[in-house]
Amino acid sequence: MAGTIDFRHDTVNDIVVSRPRWTLDSSVEVMRWYQLYASYFSGRFQEKKDLIVLHDAFDILPKVATLWGQYRAKVHESFVRCSVRVNSNARVRLTTNTSAARYSISALECATIEEAIAAIKGAREVAEARPSESGTRPRESLSWKIAGIDRPPTSSRG
């Protein structure tokens, strides 16, 4: 089934909220999913944005889970600073956690959009309080800061 993604930029909180509405069941669908994210972010923003993904109408079939994880990482590397998921089913949560471990990206989940906004705001406060060695705010993913970790986990990709 072909799906869609609804995007909304919450300008008050400067957070993008997305709601994918489909079950990814083929590599073509994964590529389409990625292109929708890439088109939205690259066409609107010059820098990485914080993202909340509402997964109440989203699923991933196991046969494309690994590919989706790779493209999920590309979305994060190119467009996302901090992300939080809301209302993922068990399969999506497992796939998200797997890609997070493989690619050192966020797997954070909150129960509501309001909690996700609060988590992102908390990560921003931590980032503002801890400037990088160059004295500027770090641009890498802030998701690990929400979890209270001092530094991002190192990756042993090979």
Secondary structure as the mmCIF struct_conf table of DSSP 4:
data_model
#
loop_
_struct_conf.conf_type_id
_struct_conf.id
_struct_conf.beg_label_comp_id
_struct_conf.beg_label_asym_id
_struct_conf.beg_label_seq_id
_struct_conf.end_label_comp_id
_struct_conf.end_label_asym_id
_struct_conf.end_label_seq_id
STRN STRN1 THR A 4 ASP A 10
TURN_TY1_P TURN_TY1_P1 THR A 11 ASP A 14
STRN STRN2 ILE A 15 LEU A 24
BEND BEND1 SER A 26 SER A 26
HELX_RH_AL_P HELX_RH_AL_P1 SER A 27 ARG A 44
BEND BEND2 GLN A 46 GLU A 47
STRN STRN3 LYS A 49 LEU A 54
TURN_TY1_P TURN_TY1_P2 ASP A 56 ALA A 57
STRN STRN4 PHE A 58 ILE A 60
HELX_RH_3T_P HELX_RH_3T_P1 PRO A 62 VAL A 64
HELX_RH_AL_P HELX_RH_AL_P2 ALA A 65 PHE A 79
STRN STRN5 VAL A 80 VAL A 86
BEND BEND3 ASN A 87 ASN A 87
HELX_RH_AL_P HELX_RH_AL_P3 ALA A 90 TYR A 103
TURN_TY1_P TURN_TY1_P3 SER A 104 SER A 104
STRN STRN6 GLU A 109 CYS A 110
BEND BEND4 ALA A 111 THR A 112
HELX_RH_AL_P HELX_RH_AL_P4 ILE A 113 ALA A 129
BEND BEND5 ARG A 130 ARG A 130
TURN_TY1_P TURN_TY1_P4 GLU A 133 SER A 134
BEND BEND6 GLY A 135 THR A 136
BEND BEND7 GLU A 140 GLU A 140
HELX_RH_AL_P HELX_RH_AL_P5 SER A 143 ILE A 146
TURN_TY1_P TURN_TY1_P5 ALA A 147 GLY A 148
BEND BEND8 ASP A 150 ARG A 151
HELX_LH_PP_P HELX_LH_PP_P1 PRO A 152 THR A 154
#
